[in-house]
Amino acid sequence: MLEARQRTVYYSPRRRRHFLTLRGAAEAEADARMFRLFPSEEPERDGDYNQIIWPGFCFRDVPRLVAVRDRLVKRYMAAIKNGETTK
């Protein structure tokens, strides 16, 4: 038998998506913010030999930026728990 239940969902405005867990929403919001500030770039290849000239960029390859993202996740989670809105 089906029954209706209410459950808290979290919305990530930068991702424009709803998440069932606070951590999922905080990680999505932090990822979206990091990708906006540090956009990913595709690797550049040589046309003749298909060798990689430039390996590309993703903030997840830089440990310092991964630490910044982790701090953002913690800050977003704390803000929601304290009843604040994130911008």
Gaussian input, Z-matrix of N, CA and C with variables (Angstrom, degrees):
# hf/3-21g

backbone

0 1
 N
 C     1     B1
 C     2     B2     1     A1
 N     3     B3     2     A2     1     D1
 C     4     B4     3     A3     2     D2
 C     5     B5     4     A4     3     D3
 N     6     B6     5     A5     4     D4
 C     7     B7     6     A6     5     D5
 C     8     B8     7     A7     6     D6
 N     9     B9     8     A8     7     D7
 C    10    B10     9     A9     8     D8
 C    11    B11    10    A10     9     D9
 N    12    B12    11    A11    10    D10
 C    13    B13    12    A12    11    D11
 C    14    B14    13    A13    12    D12
 N    15    B15    14    A14    13    D13
 C    16    B16    15    A15    14    D14
 C    17    B17    16    A16    15    D15
 N    18    B18    17    A17    16    D16
 C    19    B19    18    A18    17    D17
 C    20    B20    19    A19    18    D18
 N    21    B21    20    A20    19    D19
 C    22    B22    21    A21    20    D20
 C    23    B23    22    A22    21    D21
 N    24    B24    23    A23    22    D22
 C    25    B25    24    A24    23    D23
 C    26    B26    25    A25    24    D24
 N    27    B27    26    A26    25    D25
 C    28    B28    27    A27    26    D26
 C    29    B29    28    A28    27    D27
 N    30    B30    29    A29    28    D28
 C    31    B31    30    A30    29    D29
 C    32    B32    31    A31    30    D30
 N    33    B33    32    A32    31    D31
 C    34    B34    33    A33    32    D32
 C    35    B35    34    A34    33    D33
 N    36    B36    35    A35    34    D34
 C    37    B37    36    A36    35    D35
 C    38    B38    37    A37    36    D36
 N    39    B39    38    A38    37    D37
 C    40    B40    39    A39    38    D38
 C    41    B41    40    A40    39    D39
 N    42    B42    41    A41    40    D40
 C    43    B43    42    A42    41    D41
 C    44    B44    43    A43    42    D42
 N    45    B45    44    A44    43    D43
 C    46    B46    45    A45    44    D44
 C    47    B47    46    A46    45    D45
 N    48    B48    47    A47    46    D46
 C    49    B49    48    A48    47    D47
 C    50    B50    49    A49    48    D48
 N    51    B51    50    A50    49    D49
 C    52    B52    51    A51    50    D50
 C    53    B53    52    A52    51    D51
 N    54    B54    53    A53    52    D52
 C    55    B55    54    A54    53    D53
 C    56    B56    55    A55    54    D54
 N    57    B57    56    A56    55    D55
 C    58    B58    57    A57    56    D56
 C    59    B59    58    A58    57    D57
 N    60    B60    59    A59    58    D58
 C    61    B61    60    A60    59    D59
 C    62    B62    61    A61    60    D60
 N    63    B63    62    A62    61    D61
 C    64    B64    63    A63    62    D62
 C    65    B65    64    A64    63    D63
 N    66    B66    65    A65    64    D64
 C    67    B67    66    A66    65    D65
 C    68    B68    67    A67    66    D66
 N    69    B69    68    A68    67    D67
 C    70    B70    69    A69    68    D68
 C    71    B71    70    A70    69    D69
 N    72    B72    71    A71    70    D70
 C    73    B73    72    A72    71    D71
 C    74    B74    73    A73    72    D72
 N    75    B75    74    A74    73    D73
 C    76    B76    75    A75    74    D74
 C    77    B77    76    A76    75    D75
 N    78    B78    77    A77    76    D76
 C    79    B79    78    A78    77    D77
 C    80    B80    79    A79    78    D78
 N    81    B81    80    A80    79    D79
 C    82    B82    81    A81    80    D80
 C    83    B83    82    A82    81    D81
 N    84    B84    83    A83    82    D82
 C    85    B85    84    A84    83    D83
 C    86    B86    85    A85    84    D84
 N    87    B87    86    A86    85    D85
 C    88    B88    87    A87    86    D86
 C    89    B89    88    A88    87    D87
 N    90    B90    89    A89    88    D88
 C    91    B91    90    A90    89    D89
 C    92    B92    91    A91    90    D90
 N    93    B93    92    A92    91    D91
 C    94    B94    93    A93    92    D92
 C    95    B95    94    A94    93    D93
 N    96    B96    95    A95    94    D94
 C    97    B97    96    A96    95    D95
 C    98    B98    97    A97    96    D96
 N    99    B99    98    A98    97    D97
 C   100   B100    99    A99    98    D98
 C   101   B101   100   A100    99    D99
 N   102   B102   101   A101   100   D100
 C   103   B103   102   A102   101   D101
 C   104   B104   103   A103   102   D102
 N   105   B105   104   A104   103   D103
 C   106   B106   105   A105   104   D104
 C   107   B107   106   A106   105   D105
 N   108   B108   107   A107   106   D106
 C   109   B109   108   A108   107   D107
 C   110   B110   109   A109   108   D108
 N   111   B111   110   A110   109   D109
 C   112   B112   111   A111   110   D110
 C   113   B113   112   A112   111   D111
 N   114   B114   113   A113   112   D112
 C   115   B115   114   A114   113   D113
 C   116   B116   115   A115   114   D114
 N   117   B117   116   A116   115   D115
 C   118   B118   117   A117   116   D116
 C   119   B119   118   A118   117   D117
 N   120   B120   119   A119   118   D118
 C   121   B121   120   A120   119   D119
 C   122   B122   121   A121   120   D120
 N   123   B123   122   A122   121   D121
 C   124   B124   123   A123   122   D122
 C   125   B125   124   A124   123   D123
 N   126   B126   125   A125   124   D124
 C   127   B127   126   A126   125   D125
 C   128   B128   127   A127   126   D126
 N   129   B129   128   A128   127   D127
 C   130   B130   129   A129   128   D128
 C   131   B131   130   A130   129   D129
 N   132   B132   131   A131   130   D130
 C   133   B133   132   A132   131   D131
 C   134   B134   133   A133   132   D132
 N   135   B135   134   A134   133   D133
 C   136   B136   135   A135   134   D134
 C   137   B137   136   A136   135   D135
 N   138   B138   137   A137   136   D136
 C   139   B139   138   A138   137   D137
 C   140   B140   139   A139   138   D138
 N   141   B141   140   A140   139   D139
 C   142   B142   141   A141   140   D140
 C   143   B143   142   A142   141   D141
 N   144   B144   143   A143   142   D142
 C   145   B145   144   A144   143   D143
 C   146   B146   145   A145   144   D144
 N   147   B147   146   A146   145   D145
 C   148   B148   147   A147   146   D146
 C   149   B149   148   A148   147   D147
 N   150   B150   149   A149   148   D148
 C   151   B151   150   A150   149   D149
 C   152   B152   151   A151   150   D150
 N   153   B153   152   A152   151   D151
 C   154   B154   153   A153   152   D152
 C   155   B155   154   A154   153   D153
 N   156   B156   155   A155   154   D154
 C   157   B157   156   A156   155   D155
 C   158   B158   157   A157   156   D156
 N   159   B159   158   A158   157   D157
 C   160   B160   159   A159   158   D158
 C   161   B161   160   A160   159   D159
 N   162   B162   161   A161   160   D160
 C   163   B163   162   A162   161   D161
 C   164   B164   163   A163   162   D162
 N   165   B165   164   A164   163   D163
 C   166   B166   165   A165   164   D164
 C   167   B167   166   A166   165   D165
 N   168   B168   167   A167   166   D166
 C   169   B169   168   A168   167   D167
 C   170   B170   169   A169   168   D168
 N   171   B171   170   A170   169   D169
 C   172   B172   171   A171   170   D170
 C   173   B173   172   A172   171   D171
 N   174   B174   173   A173   172   D172
 C   175   B175   174   A174   173   D173
 C   176   B176   175   A175   174   D174
 N   177   B177   176   A176   175   D175
 C   178   B178   177   A177   176   D176
 C   179   B179   178   A178   177   D177
 N   180   B180   179   A179   178   D178
 C   181   B181   180   A180   179   D179
 C   182   B182   181   A181   180   D180
 N   183   B183   182   A182   181   D181
 C   184   B184   183   A183   182   D182
 C   185   B185   184   A184   183   D183
 N   186   B186   185   A185   184   D184
 C   187   B187   186   A186   185   D185
 C   188   B188   187   A187   186   D186
 N   189   B189   188   A188   187   D187
 C   190   B190   189   A189   188   D188
 C   191   B191   190   A190   189   D189
 N   192   B192   191   A191   190   D190
 C   193   B193   192   A192   191   D191
 C   194   B194   193   A193   192   D192
 N   195   B195   194   A194   193   D193
 C   196   B196   195   A195   194   D194
 C   197   B197   196   A196   195   D195
 N   198   B198   197   A197   196   D196
 C   199   B199   198   A198   197   D197
 C   200   B200   199   A199   198   D198
 N   201   B201   200   A200   199   D199
 C   202   B202   201   A201   200   D200
 C   203   B203   202   A202   201   D201
 N   204   B204   203   A203   202   D202
 C   205   B205   204   A204   203   D203
 C   206   B206   205   A205   204   D204
 N   207   B207   206   A206   205   D205
 C   208   B208   207   A207   206   D206
 C   209   B209   208   A208   207   D207
 N   210   B210   209   A209   208   D208
 C   211   B211   210   A210   209   D209
 C   212   B212   211   A211   210   D210
 N   213   B213   212   A212   211   D211
 C   214   B214   213   A213   212   D212
 C   215   B215   214   A214   213   D213
 N   216   B216   215   A215   214   D214
 C   217   B217   216   A216   215   D215
 C   218   B218   217   A217   216   D216
 N   219   B219   218   A218   217   D217
 C   220   B220   219   A219   218   D218
 C   221   B221   220   A220   219   D219
 N   222   B222   221   A221   220   D220
 C   223   B223   222   A222   221   D221
 C   224   B224   223   A223   222   D222
 N   225   B225   224   A224   223   D223
 C   226   B226   225   A225   224   D224
 C   227   B227   226   A226   225   D225
 N   228   B228   227   A227   226   D226
 C   229   B229   228   A228   227   D227
 C   230   B230   229   A229   228   D228
 N   231   B231   230   A230   229   D229
 C   232   B232   231   A231   230   D230
 C   233   B233   232   A232   231   D231
 N   234   B234   233   A233   232   D232
 C   235   B235   234   A234   233   D233
 C   236   B236   235   A235   234   D234
 N   237   B237   236   A236   235   D235
 C   238   B238   237   A237   236   D236
 C   239   B239   238   A238   237   D237
 N   240   B240   239   A239   238   D238
 C   241   B241   240   A240   239   D239
 C   242   B242   241   A241   240   D240
 N   243   B243   242   A242   241   D241
 C   244   B244   243   A243   242   D242
 C   245   B245   244   A244   243   D243
 N   246   B246   245   A245   244   D244
 C   247   B247   246   A246   245   D245
 C   248   B248   247   A247   246   D246
 N   249   B249   248   A248   247   D247
 C   250   B250   249   A249   248   D248
 C   251   B251   250   A250   249   D249
 N   252   B252   251   A251   250   D250
 C   253   B253   252   A252   251   D251
 C   254   B254   253   A253   252   D252
 N   255   B255   254   A254   253   D253
 C   256   B256   255   A255   254   D254
 C   257   B257   256   A256   255   D255
 N   258   B258   257   A257   256   D256
 C   259   B259   258   A258   257   D257
 C   260   B260   259   A259   258   D258

   B1=1.4391
   B2=1.5325
   B3=1.2939
   B4=1.4582
   B5=1.5156
   B6=1.3072
   B7=1.4570
   B8=1.5291
   B9=1.2986
   B10=1.4659
   B11=1.5269
   B12=1.3361
   B13=1.4615
   B14=1.5099
   B15=1.3126
   B16=1.4528
   B17=1.5140
   B18=1.2985
   B19=1.4489
   B20=1.5299
   B21=1.3151
   B22=1.4555
   B23=1.5191
   B24=1.3257
   B25=1.4628
   B26=1.5228
   B27=1.3118
   B28=1.4552
   B29=1.5232
   B30=1.3251
   B31=1.4605
   B32=1.5288
   B33=1.3162
   B34=1.4567
   B35=1.5287
   B36=1.3284
   B37=1.4654
   B38=1.5261
   B39=1.3203
   B40=1.4647
   B41=1.5195
   B42=1.3213
   B43=1.4633
   B44=1.5254
   B45=1.3342
   B46=1.4747
   B47=1.5286
   B48=1.3300
   B49=1.4614
   B50=1.5075
   B51=1.3205
   B52=1.4541
   B53=1.5277
   B54=1.3408
   B55=1.4605
   B56=1.5155
   B57=1.3131
   B58=1.4593
   B59=1.5226
   B60=1.3181
   B61=1.4638
   B62=1.5197
   B63=1.2964
   B64=1.4594
   B65=1.5195
   B66=1.3252
   B67=1.4604
   B68=1.5228
   B69=1.3077
   B70=1.4628
   B71=1.5161
   B72=1.3240
   B73=1.4621
   B74=1.5250
   B75=1.3282
   B76=1.4688
   B77=1.5231
   B78=1.3281
   B79=1.4568
   B80=1.5232
   B81=1.3147
   B82=1.4639
   B83=1.5206
   B84=1.3120
   B85=1.4620
   B86=1.5289
   B87=1.3352
   B88=1.4683
   B89=1.5251
   B90=1.3281
   B91=1.4631
   B92=1.5230
   B93=1.3251
   B94=1.4612
   B95=1.5224
   B96=1.3133
   B97=1.4642
   B98=1.5259
   B99=1.3227
   B100=1.4584
   B101=1.5287
   B102=1.3395
   B103=1.4578
   B104=1.5287
   B105=1.3356
   B106=1.4578
   B107=1.5302
   B108=1.3370
   B109=1.4626
   B110=1.5288
   B111=1.3288
   B112=1.4634
   B113=1.5271
   B114=1.3339
   B115=1.4666
   B116=1.5299
   B117=1.3112
   B118=1.4606
   B119=1.5217
   B120=1.3133
   B121=1.4556
   B122=1.5198
   B123=1.3145
   B124=1.4628
   B125=1.5344
   B126=1.3352
   B127=1.4581
   B128=1.5338
   B129=1.3143
   B130=1.4599
   B131=1.5233
   B132=1.3278
   B133=1.4662
   B134=1.5217
   B135=1.3341
   B136=1.4541
   B137=1.5234
   B138=1.3242
   B139=1.4573
   B140=1.5110
   B141=1.3193
   B142=1.4590
   B143=1.5238
   B144=1.3232
   B145=1.4607
   B146=1.5179
   B147=1.3265
   B148=1.4698
   B149=1.5304
   B150=1.3185
   B151=1.4547
   B152=1.5204
   B153=1.3142
   B154=1.4553
   B155=1.5197
   B156=1.3326
   B157=1.4620
   B158=1.5229
   B159=1.3327
   B160=1.4613
   B161=1.5230
   B162=1.3448
   B163=1.4668
   B164=1.5264
   B165=1.3200
   B166=1.4683
   B167=1.5229
   B168=1.3372
   B169=1.4591
   B170=1.5201
   B171=1.3096
   B172=1.4528
   B173=1.5238
   B174=1.3284
   B175=1.4658
   B176=1.5266
   B177=1.3286
   B178=1.4683
   B179=1.5222
   B180=1.3401
   B181=1.4654
   B182=1.5202
   B183=1.3306
   B184=1.4652
   B185=1.5336
   B186=1.3318
   B187=1.4635
   B188=1.5299
   B189=1.3101
   B190=1.4704
   B191=1.5267
   B192=1.3282
   B193=1.4619
   B194=1.5291
   B195=1.3165
   B196=1.4662
   B197=1.5285
   B198=1.3223
   B199=1.4646
   B200=1.5313
   B201=1.3210
   B202=1.4642
   B203=1.5212
   B204=1.3216
   B205=1.4693
   B206=1.5267
   B207=1.3212
   B208=1.4630
   B209=1.5264
   B210=1.3295
   B211=1.4673
   B212=1.5251
   B213=1.3262
   B214=1.4639
   B215=1.5280
   B216=1.3244
   B217=1.4701
   B218=1.5230
   B219=1.3215
   B220=1.4630
   B221=1.5218
   B222=1.3293
   B223=1.4615
   B224=1.5319
   B225=1.3318
   B226=1.4657
   B227=1.5260
   B228=1.3217
   B229=1.4682
   B230=1.5259
   B231=1.3166
   B232=1.4651
   B233=1.5229
   B234=1.3205
   B235=1.4655
   B236=1.5216
   B237=1.3207
   B238=1.4700
   B239=1.5266
   B240=1.3244
   B241=1.4577
   B242=1.5268
   B243=1.3408
   B244=1.4586
   B245=1.5194
   B246=1.3153
   B247=1.4613
   B248=1.5042
   B249=1.3277
   B250=1.4592
   B251=1.5299
   B252=1.3203
   B253=1.4601
   B254=1.5111
   B255=1.3296
   B256=1.4441
   B257=1.5154
   B258=1.3273
   B259=1.4782
   B260=1.4937
   A1=108.71
   A2=116.30
   A3=122.41
   A4=110.04
   A5=114.66
   A6=118.87
   A7=108.57
   A8=116.19
   A9=121.73
   A10=108.97
   A11=114.69
   A12=120.66
   A13=109.21
   A14=115.10
   A15=120.35
   A16=109.04
   A17=115.44
   A18=120.05
   A19=108.77
   A20=115.94
   A21=120.54
   A22=109.28
   A23=115.49
   A24=121.01
   A25=107.57
   A26=115.96
   A27=121.98
   A28=108.75
   A29=116.38
   A30=121.88
   A31=109.56
   A32=115.84
   A33=122.22
   A34=108.29
   A35=117.99
   A36=119.27
   A37=114.00
   A38=118.36
   A39=120.03
   A40=111.58
   A41=117.40
   A42=121.60
   A43=112.19
   A44=115.86
   A45=122.83
   A46=110.95
   A47=114.49
   A48=121.66
   A49=110.48
   A50=116.57
   A51=122.57
   A52=108.97
   A53=115.85
   A54=122.03
   A55=108.73
   A56=116.17
   A57=120.75
   A58=112.58
   A59=117.28
   A60=120.04
   A61=110.38
   A62=115.22
   A63=121.09
   A64=110.92
   A65=117.13
   A66=120.76
   A67=110.79
   A68=118.20
   A69=121.24
   A70=112.00
   A71=116.71
   A72=120.45
   A73=111.04
   A74=117.30
   A75=120.83
   A76=111.00
   A77=117.52
   A78=120.28
   A79=111.48
   A80=117.47
   A81=120.36
   A82=111.16
   A83=116.85
   A84=121.09
   A85=110.47
   A86=117.15
   A87=120.75
   A88=110.74
   A89=117.89
   A90=120.91
   A91=111.00
   A92=117.00
   A93=120.54
   A94=110.54
   A95=116.79
   A96=120.09
   A97=111.02
   A98=117.45
   A99=120.59
   A100=111.13
   A101=117.68
   A102=119.88
   A103=111.28
   A104=117.12
   A105=119.37
   A106=110.08
   A107=116.87
   A108=120.83
   A109=112.65
   A110=116.99
   A111=122.62
   A112=108.83
   A113=118.20
   A114=119.93
   A115=112.25
   A116=114.91
   A117=120.82
   A118=110.00
   A119=115.47
   A120=121.89
   A121=108.62
   A122=115.37
   A123=121.61
   A124=110.33
   A125=117.09
   A126=118.88
   A127=110.81
   A128=115.65
   A129=121.42
   A130=108.39
   A131=115.95
   A132=120.85
   A133=111.08
   A134=115.48
   A135=122.22
   A136=107.65
   A137=117.42
   A138=121.41
   A139=114.35
   A140=118.49
   A141=120.93
   A142=112.97
   A143=117.24
   A144=120.91
   A145=113.44
   A146=117.38
   A147=123.56
   A148=111.85
   A149=116.36
   A150=120.75
   A151=109.35
   A152=115.59
   A153=120.07
   A154=109.50
   A155=115.92
   A156=121.72
   A157=109.48
   A158=115.72
   A159=121.88
   A160=107.61
   A161=119.19
   A162=120.93
   A163=115.35
   A164=119.43
   A165=120.31
   A166=110.76
   A167=115.03
   A168=119.18
   A169=109.62
   A170=115.55
   A171=123.46
   A172=106.25
   A173=116.62
   A174=118.69
   A175=111.50
   A176=117.94
   A177=121.15
   A178=113.29
   A179=116.72
   A180=120.58
   A181=112.76
   A182=117.60
   A183=122.12
   A184=108.18
   A185=118.68
   A186=121.06
   A187=113.97
   A188=117.22
   A189=120.25
   A190=110.89
   A191=117.40
   A192=120.88
   A193=112.09
   A194=117.08
   A195=120.40
   A196=109.64
   A197=116.97
   A198=120.68
   A199=110.89
   A200=116.86
   A201=120.21
   A202=110.13
   A203=116.92
   A204=121.41
   A205=111.04
   A206=117.28
   A207=120.59
   A208=111.64
   A209=116.59
   A210=119.56
   A211=111.30
   A212=116.97
   A213=120.43
   A214=111.07
   A215=116.67
   A216=120.85
   A217=110.09
   A218=116.70
   A219=120.31
   A220=111.46
   A221=116.51
   A222=120.75
   A223=111.08
   A224=117.21
   A225=120.48
   A226=111.21
   A227=117.10
   A228=120.26
   A229=110.65
   A230=117.06
   A231=120.45
   A232=111.04
   A233=116.78
   A234=120.40
   A235=111.12
   A236=117.38
   A237=120.40
   A238=110.03
   A239=117.17
   A240=120.02
   A241=111.76
   A242=116.83
   A243=121.29
   A244=112.94
   A245=117.18
   A246=120.58
   A247=114.78
   A248=118.07
   A249=121.67
   A250=109.24
   A251=116.45
   A252=120.51
   A253=108.67
   A254=117.18
   A255=121.13
   A256=109.46
   A257=114.78
   A258=119.70
   A259=109.57
   D1=142.61
   D2=-179.99
   D3=-91.29
   D4=146.53
   D5=174.86
   D6=-142.08
   D7=150.61
   D8=-179.59
   D9=-90.16
   D10=136.02
   D11=177.32
   D12=-134.63
   D13=151.67
   D14=174.57
   D15=-102.69
   D16=140.81
   D17=-178.92
   D18=-144.53
   D19=146.75
   D20=178.13
   D21=-75.92
   D22=129.84
   D23=173.07
   D24=-121.92
   D25=153.30
   D26=-177.28
   D27=-114.66
   D28=137.83
   D29=-176.44
   D30=-110.53
   D31=133.21
   D32=175.99
   D33=-104.98
   D34=107.22
   D35=-176.70
   D36=-65.39
   D37=-33.06
   D38=179.77
   D39=-71.46
   D40=-32.51
   D41=177.79
   D42=-91.55
   D43=-17.10
   D44=-177.36
   D45=55.89
   D46=50.37
   D47=-177.65
   D48=-143.63
   D49=153.13
   D50=174.49
   D51=-99.46
   D52=144.35
   D53=179.79
   D54=-128.92
   D55=147.09
   D56=-179.40
   D57=-84.10
   D58=-19.82
   D59=179.87
   D60=-117.69
   D61=149.55
   D62=178.23
   D63=-64.84
   D64=-43.02
   D65=-179.82
   D66=-62.19
   D67=-42.20
   D68=179.02
   D69=-60.91
   D70=-43.42
   D71=179.01
   D72=-67.29
   D73=-40.86
   D74=-179.92
   D75=-66.10
   D76=-40.94
   D77=178.31
   D78=-66.79
   D79=-39.96
   D80=178.11
   D81=-64.66
   D82=-41.44
   D83=179.49
   D84=-65.74
   D85=-42.71
   D86=179.19
   D87=-66.32
   D88=-42.23
   D89=178.10
   D90=-61.50
   D91=-44.57
   D92=-179.38
   D93=-62.35
   D94=-40.39
   D95=179.53
   D96=-67.33
   D97=-42.06
   D98=179.86
   D99=-66.80
   D100=-40.56
   D101=179.28
   D102=-67.81
   D103=-28.74
   D104=177.27
   D105=-71.28
   D106=-39.69
   D107=-179.24
   D108=-79.27
   D109=-34.43
   D110=-177.76
   D111=-128.76
   D112=78.63
   D113=-175.93
   D114=-65.33
   D115=147.56
   D116=178.35
   D117=-75.30
   D118=149.80
   D119=177.45
   D120=-129.53
   D121=138.59
   D122=179.96
   D123=-73.98
   D124=152.61
   D125=176.80
   D126=-67.79
   D127=148.85
   D128=178.45
   D129=-101.53
   D130=131.39
   D131=-176.68
   D132=-117.43
   D133=150.88
   D134=175.14
   D135=-76.24
   D136=133.32
   D137=-176.34
   D138=-66.68
   D139=-36.30
   D140=-174.48
   D141=-78.72
   D142=-43.99
   D143=-173.32
   D144=-110.16
   D145=-1.88
   D146=-179.71
   D147=56.89
   D148=32.26
   D149=176.23
   D150=-90.43
   D151=148.78
   D152=-179.93
   D153=-77.23
   D154=121.04
   D155=177.39
   D156=-86.95
   D157=-44.99
   D158=179.30
   D159=-133.26
   D160=127.47
   D161=-171.29
   D162=-73.18
   D163=-6.10
   D164=-177.99
   D165=89.98
   D166=-176.40
   D167=-177.43
   D168=-145.41
   D169=139.53
   D170=169.80
   D171=-147.53
   D172=136.28
   D173=-176.11
   D174=-62.62
   D175=-21.69
   D176=179.80
   D177=-70.25
   D178=-12.38
   D179=177.21
   D180=-87.24
   D181=-8.14
   D182=-177.87
   D183=-108.52
   D184=111.94
   D185=-175.55
   D186=-57.00
   D187=-35.64
   D188=179.82
   D189=-64.18
   D190=-40.04
   D191=179.26
   D192=-72.97
   D193=-30.83
   D194=175.05
   D195=-65.91
   D196=-37.65
   D197=176.96
   D198=-66.08
   D199=-38.03
   D200=176.64
   D201=-63.34
   D202=-42.96
   D203=178.04
   D204=-61.41
   D205=-41.49
   D206=178.92
   D207=-64.81
   D208=-37.92
   D209=176.18
   D210=-66.47
   D211=-36.86
   D212=176.33
   D213=-62.45
   D214=-41.96
   D215=178.77
   D216=-59.54
   D217=-46.97
   D218=179.62
   D219=-63.13
   D220=-39.65
   D221=-179.62
   D222=-66.97
   D223=-41.56
   D224=177.60
   D225=-64.26
   D226=-41.21
   D227=179.88
   D228=-65.31
   D229=-41.82
   D230=179.03
   D231=-65.66
   D232=-38.15
   D233=-179.72
   D234=-64.58
   D235=-41.68
   D236=179.59
   D237=-67.22
   D238=-41.06
   D239=-179.89
   D240=-65.34
   D241=-30.73
   D242=178.39
   D243=-86.01
   D244=-1.31
   D245=177.98
   D246=83.53
   D247=15.36
   D248=179.46
   D249=-91.34
   D250=160.87
   D251=173.57
   D252=-100.35
   D253=149.26
   D254=-179.81
   D255=-101.24
   D256=148.71
   D257=178.45
   D258=-128.52

